[in-house]
Amino acid sequence: MTMRFGDFAALDKVDLKVRPGTFHALLGENGAGKSTLVKCIMGYYRPTAGDILVADREQVIANPKDAHALGLGMVYQHFTLVGAMTVAENLVLARDDVPAIVDWTREKTELAAFLARMPFKVPLDAKVSDISAGERQKCEILKQLYLKRRFLILDEPTSVLTPGEADEVLGMLRAMVVAGDLTILMITHKFREVMAFADEVTILRRGKLAGKGRVAELTPDDMARTMIGAEELTVQPARSGQVGKPRLELEALRALDDAGAIAVRDVSLTIKSGEIVGIAGVSGNGQRQLVEVLAGQREAEGGAIRVAGDLYHASREEMRRHRMSLLPEEPLKNACVGGMSVADNIAFREFDRAPFSSGGFWLNRAAFRNDARKKIAQYKIKTRTPDTPMAALSGGNVQRAVLARELGSKVEVLIAANPCFGLDFAAVAQIHAEIMAARNRGAAVLLVSEDLDELLELSDRLVVMFHGQFVYEAPTSAVDLTEIGRHMAGH
């Protein structure tokens, strides 16, 4: 399979064979070509060259409908269900042959009989908006099985699930594969899931086939080395230093979401210097609004924030005085101006101070570029020049540039929100190392992440957030994964 976009080869003569009745994992860093490959299989793209064989017969898949007719289905990373409709309505209306007038009594009887044969159980009459993320993911998979898809492509299927839900869903799918009812190709970045559920793995790197093999004959280190090639990973420093005085304090903090509903409900938390506190939770439980209040992007409705004992209102002057840094989610949207240069973006914090300006308004562009060149080298930012627009950089390099700006001088408080989402292996290793180094130098770190493995690796203390409240707290060394999963699901 070859797929070109102009002069850029997103896929370069990639071979992939998925044997029937197997669970096959597809690995690769961000931009390796995984999504392009499955979009070619599903008919969203017409490949530049190459062939698709289904059951040993060459097939032309011009669009998703052709793929569906061959029994190929895909469960996407983000839900495609209609929240205002019931589970039964979502299943029936996904069919190609929906009648003009639906006999719901007959349809529900047939759906109940279908569910009786399935390993998943979901409430047919419940609105999708009222069920948990785990149940929604089950609905997405059930929809494909209801539509008689025998080959399922799963795109990061557990990114919105608790650990218990992830193991339950993948375990059930694995049982269907073993029974011969299903064949699965799963895109994932979690080695634990590959080792636990997959039979075989194919690894892409920069649009080319980098390796493949039986999972039983490989280790996570083998797969990681194949993914990154010759690139050296940043080594994370060991945890060191002493926990100091309280640095960041939240006191009964309350915030609303965009619709005016309460998103953060009177939460209180103290983070000391030299400590990383991780906030776990399924997306949509108030984490985003909490970070936006701390970043000055959203007004608090009540409560107080204190930094080093002083009341904090997220002004630029307060951030400077307290040496507060932010690694926000979606950095190109929340931390950068895409049309401005890398040098300008790196200078945002200090542009109105010497040596970057005279009198607070006369800008010294040479100083911008000199500082940017040093930080580009130090943080391994891949850019043609310091004058390249920020929007032209890859996701990993945008985050590296934000790192260079936010961690380039002394930091006493660091707020990081999903700092590694969608990034490649090398960028993740570097960001983790920088966060740990900031902690070891005495910074108080609040790490909000939907990746529980990331939180367990970095945090000293773990807090679970559900429906805008902190519902569980424990030292990371003493946490119980089952208990964390239960609290993440609201039980």
C-alpha positions in Angstrom: 0.0 0.0 0.0 1.3 3.4 -1.0 -0.5 6.7 -0.3 0.9 10.0 -1.4 -0.4 13.5 -0.7 1.5 15.6 -3.2 5.2 14.9 -2.7 4.6 13.5 0.8 4.5 9.7 1.1 2.2 8.9 4.1 2.5 5.2 3.3 5.4 3.7 1.3 4.9 0.1 0.1 3.5 -1.1 3.4 2.5 -4.8 3.6 0.0 -5.9 6.3 -1.5 -9.4 6.6 -4.2 -10.1 9.3 -4.9 -13.8 9.6 -8.6 -14.8 10.1 -9.6 -15.4 13.7 -6.7 -13.4 15.2 -6.3 -10.2 17.3 -3.7 -8.1 15.4 -2.1 -4.9 16.9 -0.9 -2.0 14.7 1.7 0.2 16.4 3.6 3.3 15.4 4.4 6.8 16.6 2.2 9.8 15.8 2.5 10.4 12.1 3.7 6.8 11.3 0.9 6.2 8.9 -1.5 4.0 11.0 -4.6 6.2 10.4 -3.8 6.6 6.7 -3.5 2.8 6.3 -6.9 2.0 8.0 -8.6 4.8 6.0 -7.3 3.2 2.8 -8.7 -0.2 4.0 -12.1 1.4 4.9 -12.4 3.3 1.6 -12.0 6.9 2.9 -8.8 7.2 0.8 -8.1 5.8 -2.6 -4.4 4.5 -2.3 -1.9 5.7 -4.8 -0.7 2.1 -5.4 -1.2 -1.3 -3.8 -4.0 -3.9 -3.5 -6.4 -5.0 -0.8 -7.2 -8.7 -0.6 -10.2 -9.9 1.5 -10.4 -13.6 2.0 -7.8 -14.1 -0.8 -9.7 -12.1 -3.3 -8.5 -8.7 -4.6 -11.1 -6.0 -3.8 -11.6 -2.4 -5.0 -12.9 -0.5 -2.0 -14.0 2.9 -3.4 -15.8 4.1 -0.3 -16.9 3.0 3.2 -20.1 1.4 1.9 -17.9 -1.0 -0.2 -15.9 -1.9 2.9 -19.1 -2.5 4.9 -20.5 -4.8 2.2 -17.3 -6.9 2.6 -17.9 -7.2 6.4 -15.3 -4.6 7.4 -16.2 -2.3 10.2 -14.4 0.4 12.2 -14.8 1.7 15.8 -13.4 5.2 16.0 -11.4 6.8 18.8 -14.2 9.3 19.4 -17.8 8.2 19.8 -20.1 8.4 16.7 -23.4 7.7 18.6 -26.2 10.3 18.8 -26.4 11.2 22.5 -30.1 12.3 22.5 -31.3 9.0 21.1 -31.6 5.6 22.9 -29.2 2.7 22.4 -31.9 0.9 20.4 -32.5 3.9 18.1 -28.7 4.2 17.5 -28.4 0.5 16.5 -31.5 0.4 14.2 -30.8 3.7 12.5 -27.2 2.6 11.6 -28.6 0.1 9.2 -28.8 0.7 5.4 -32.4 -0.7 5.3 -34.2 1.4 7.8 -38.0 1.4 6.9 -39.9 4.6 6.6 -42.0 3.6 9.6 -40.2 1.6 12.2 -42.0 -1.2 14.1 -40.2 -0.6 17.4 -41.9 -3.5 19.2 -40.5 -5.9 16.6 -37.2 -4.2 16.4 -36.7 -4.3 20.2 -37.6 -8.0 20.3 -35.0 -8.7 17.6 -32.4 -6.5 19.3 -33.0 -8.4 22.6 -32.5 -11.7 20.8 -29.3 -10.3 19.2 -28.0 -9.1 22.6 -28.6 -12.5 24.1 -26.0 -13.9 21.7 -23.5 -11.1 22.5 -20.9 -11.0 25.4 -21.8 -7.3 26.0 -25.0 -6.2 27.7 -26.2 -2.6 27.4 -29.6 -1.0 28.3 -31.6 -0.7 25.0 -34.0 2.0 26.3 -31.4 4.2 27.9 -30.3 7.5 26.3 -26.7 7.3 25.1 -26.0 10.6 27.0 -27.0 8.9 30.3 -24.8 5.9 30.1 -21.1 5.6 31.0 -18.1 5.9 28.7 -17.6 2.1 29.0 -21.2 1.4 28.0 -20.9 3.8 25.0 -17.8 2.0 23.8 -19.6 -1.3 24.1 -22.5 0.2 22.0 -20.0 1.3 19.3 -18.7 -2.3 19.1 -22.2 -3.8 19.3 -23.3 -1.6 16.4 -20.6 -3.1 14.2 -21.5 -6.6 15.2 -25.3 -5.9 14.7 -24.4 -4.7 11.2 -22.7 -8.1 10.7 -19.2 -6.8 10.4 -16.8 -9.7 10.9 -13.5 -7.8 10.6 -13.2 -4.9 13.1 -10.7 -2.1 13.1 -10.4 -0.5 16.6 -8.8 2.9 16.8 -7.4 3.5 20.3 -10.5 1.8 21.7 -9.7 2.2 25.4 -8.6 5.9 25.4 -11.9 6.9 27.2 -12.2 3.9 29.4 -11.2 3.1 33.0 -8.6 0.3 33.4 -11.4 -2.2 34.5 -13.6 -1.2 31.5 -10.7 -1.5 29.1 -9.8 -5.0 30.3 -13.5 -6.0 30.2 -14.1 -4.8 26.7 -10.9 -6.2 25.2 -11.3 -9.4 27.1 -14.8 -9.9 25.6 -13.6 -9.1 22.1 -10.6 -11.5 22.6 -13.1 -14.3 23.6 -15.0 -13.7 20.3 -11.8 -13.9 18.4 -10.8 -17.2 20.0 -14.3 -18.5 19.3 -13.8 -17.7 15.6 -16.6 -15.1 15.4 -14.4 -12.1 14.8 -11.0 -10.8 13.5 -9.6 -7.6 14.9 -7.0 -5.0 13.9 -6.4 -2.6 16.8 -4.5 0.7 16.7 -3.0 1.3 20.1 -0.1 2.9 21.9 -0.5 0.8 25.1 2.1 -2.0 25.2 0.2 -3.6 28.1 -2.9 -4.1 25.9 -0.8 -5.5 23.1 1.0 -8.0 25.4 -2.3 -9.1 27.1 -4.7 -9.4 24.1 -2.9 -9.4 20.7 -1.6 -12.5 18.8 0.5 -10.6 16.2 1.8 -7.0 15.8 2.7 -4.8 12.8 4.9 -1.7 13.5 5.1 1.3 11.2 7.7 4.1 11.3 7.5 7.2 9.1 5.2 5.6 6.6 7.1 2.4 6.2 6.9 -1.1 7.6 9.4 -1.2 10.4 8.7 -4.7 11.8 6.2 -7.4 12.5 5.9 -10.6 14.5 4.2 -12.8 17.0 3.6 -11.0 20.3 4.6 -14.0 22.3 8.1 -13.7 20.8 8.5 -10.0 21.5 9.0 -7.7 24.5 7.7 -4.1 25.0 11.4 -2.9 24.7 11.7 -4.8 21.3 8.6 -3.0 20.0 9.6 0.4 21.3 13.0 0.1 19.6 11.4 -0.8 16.4 9.0 2.1 16.6 11.7 4.8 17.2 14.5 3.4 15.1 17.9 5.0 15.8 16.5 8.0 17.7 17.8 8.2 21.3 15.2 8.5 24.0 15.6 11.1 26.7 16.4 9.2 30.0 14.0 10.1 32.8 15.8 11.2 36.0 15.3 9.3 39.2 12.9 10.6 41.7 14.9 12.7 44.2 14.7 15.6 46.6 12.5 16.4 49.6 8.9 17.4 49.8 8.7 21.0 51.0 6.0 23.5 52.1 2.6 23.8 50.5 3.0 25.7 47.2 -0.4 25.4 45.4 -3.7 25.3 47.4 -7.2 25.0 46.1 -9.9 25.9 48.7 -13.5 24.8 47.9 -13.0 25.8 44.2 -16.1 25.9 42.0 -16.4 26.5 38.2 -19.1 26.2 35.5 -18.9 24.6 32.1 -19.7 26.4 28.8 -23.4 25.6 29.2 -23.5 27.1 32.7 -23.7 23.8 34.6 -21.4 23.1 37.6 -18.3 21.4 36.3 -16.0 21.7 39.4 -17.8 21.2 42.7 -16.0 22.8 45.7 -12.7 20.9 45.3 -9.9 21.4 47.8 -6.3 20.2 47.3 -2.8 21.1 48.5 0.3 20.4 46.5 3.7 20.8 48.1 7.0 21.8 46.5 8.9 18.8 45.2 5.7 16.8 44.6 3.7 15.6 41.6 0.0 15.2 42.3 -1.8 13.4 39.4 -5.5 13.8 38.7 -7.1 10.7 37.1 -10.6 10.5 35.6 -12.5 9.7 32.4 -12.7 12.8 30.1 -15.5 15.2 30.8 -15.6 15.1 34.6 -14.4 18.7 35.2 -10.7 18.3 34.7 -10.6 20.7 31.7 -12.5 23.4 33.5 -10.3 23.0 36.6 -7.1 23.5 34.5 -8.7 26.5 32.6 -9.4 28.3 36.0 -5.7 27.8 37.0 -4.6 29.0 33.6 -6.8 32.1 33.7 -8.9 30.9 30.8 -12.1 30.5 32.9 -13.4 32.5 35.9 -14.0 30.6 39.1 -17.5 30.8 40.5 -16.4 30.4 44.1 -13.6 29.3 46.4 -10.0 30.4 46.3 -6.6 29.5 44.9 -3.4 30.3 46.8 0.1 30.1 45.6 2.8 30.2 48.3 0.1 31.5 50.7 -0.9 34.4 48.4 -4.4 34.6 46.8 -4.0 33.9 43.1 -6.2 35.2 40.2 -4.1 33.9 37.2 -2.9 37.3 36.1 0.3 37.5 34.1 2.1 39.4 36.9 1.1 36.7 39.4 2.3 33.9 37.2 5.7 35.7 36.8 6.0 36.4 40.5 5.2 32.8 41.5 7.2 31.3 38.6 4.1 29.4 37.4 4.2 27.5 34.1 1.6 25.7 32.0 1.6 22.8 29.6 -2.0 22.9 28.4 -4.0 20.3 26.4 -4.0 21.0 22.6 -1.0 23.4 22.8 -1.4 24.8 19.3 -4.9 26.0 20.3 -4.2 26.9 23.9 -0.6 28.0 24.2 0.6 29.3 20.9 -0.3 31.6 18.0 0.1 29.3 14.9 0.8 32.1 12.4 3.6 33.5 14.4 7.2 32.2 14.3 8.7 29.6 16.7 11.0 32.4 18.0 8.1 34.7 18.8 6.1 31.9 20.5 9.1 31.0 22.7 9.5 34.6 23.7 5.9 35.2 24.9 6.8 35.0 28.6 9.7 37.5 28.5 9.2 39.6 25.3 8.7 42.8 27.2 11.8 42.5 29.3 15.5 43.0 28.6 17.3 41.7 26.6 14.2 41.1 24.4 12.9 44.7 24.5 13.9 48.2 25.5 11.5 50.3 27.5 9.0 47.5 27.4 8.0 48.2 23.8 11.0 48.3 21.5 11.5 44.7 20.5 14.9 43.2 19.8 14.3 40.5 17.2 17.9 39.4 17.2 17.6 38.5 20.9 14.4 36.5 20.1 16.2 34.5 17.5 19.3 33.9 19.6 17.3 32.7 22.6 15.2 30.5 20.3 18.2 28.9 18.6 19.6 27.8 22.1 16.2 26.4 23.1 15.6 24.7 19.8 18.9 22.8 20.3 18.3 22.1 24.0 14.8 20.8 23.6 15.4 19.0 20.2 12.7 21.0 18.4 12.6 20.0 14.7 12.1 23.2 12.7 13.7 24.6 9.6 14.5 28.0 11.2 13.5 30.0 14.2 11.3 32.0 11.8 9.2 29.0 10.7 5.5 29.5 11.7 4.5 27.5 14.7 1.6 25.9 12.8 4.0 24.2 10.4 5.5 22.1 13.2 4.3 18.5 14.1 2.4 18.1 17.4 5.4 16.8 19.2 7.5 19.7 18.2 4.8 22.2 19.1 4.8 20.7 22.6 8.6 20.8 22.7 8.5 24.5 21.9 6.0 25.1 24.7 8.2 23.1 27.0 11.2 25.3 26.0 9.2 28.4 26.9 7.6 27.2 30.1 10.5 25.2 31.6 13.3 27.4 30.2 13.8 29.2 33.5 13.2 28.4 37.2 9.7 26.9 37.8 8.0 26.7 41.2 4.5 25.6 40.1 3.8 23.5 36.9 0.3 22.7 35.6 0.4 20.0 32.9 -2.9 18.8 31.2 -2.7 15.7 29.0 0.8 16.9 28.0 1.6 13.8 25.9 -1.7 13.2 24.1 -1.2 12.1 20.5 2.6 12.5 20.7 5.3 10.2 19.5 7.4 8.0 21.7 10.5 10.2 21.8 8.5 13.4 22.6 6.7 11.5 25.4 10.0 10.4 26.9 11.4 14.0 26.8 8.3 15.5 28.3 8.2 13.0 31.1 11.8 13.6 31.9 11.3 17.4 32.0 8.3 17.1 34.3 10.3 14.8 36.7 13.3 17.2 36.6 11.1 20.1 37.5 9.7 18.2 40.4 13.2 17.2 41.6 14.2 20.9 41.5 11.4 21.7 43.9 8.4 22.6 41.7 4.9 21.7 42.8 3.4 19.8 39.8 -0.3 19.2 39.1 -0.5 16.6 36.3 -4.0 16.0 34.8 -4.1 13.1 32.4 -6.5 10.5 31.0 -3.5 8.1 30.6 -3.4 6.2 33.9 0.0 4.6 33.1 1.4 8.1 32.7 0.0 9.1 36.1 1.3 6.0 37.8 4.8 6.5 36.4 5.1 10.2 37.3 2.9 11.0 40.3 3.8 10.9 44.0 0.1 11.1 44.9 -3.0 10.2 42.9 -6.5 11.9 43.1 -9.5 10.7 41.1 -12.0 13.2 39.8 -15.6 12.2 39.1 -18.6 14.6 38.3 -16.5 17.6 39.3 -15.4 16.2 42.7 -12.3 14.5 44.1 -13.6 11.1 45.1 -10.4 9.2 46.0 -6.8 10.1 47.1 -3.8 7.9 47.9 0.0 7.8 47.6 0.8 6.3 44.2 2.9 3.6 45.8 -0.2 2.3 47.7 -2.9 2.7 45.0 -5.1 -0.3 44.0 -5.9 -0.3 40.2 -9.3 -1.9 40.8 -10.3 0.7 43.4 -9.1 3.5 41.1 -11.2 2.1 38.2 -14.2 1.8 40.5 -13.9 5.5 41.5 -13.3 6.6 37.9 -16.6 5.0 37.0 -18.4 6.5 39.9 -18.9 3.4 42.0 
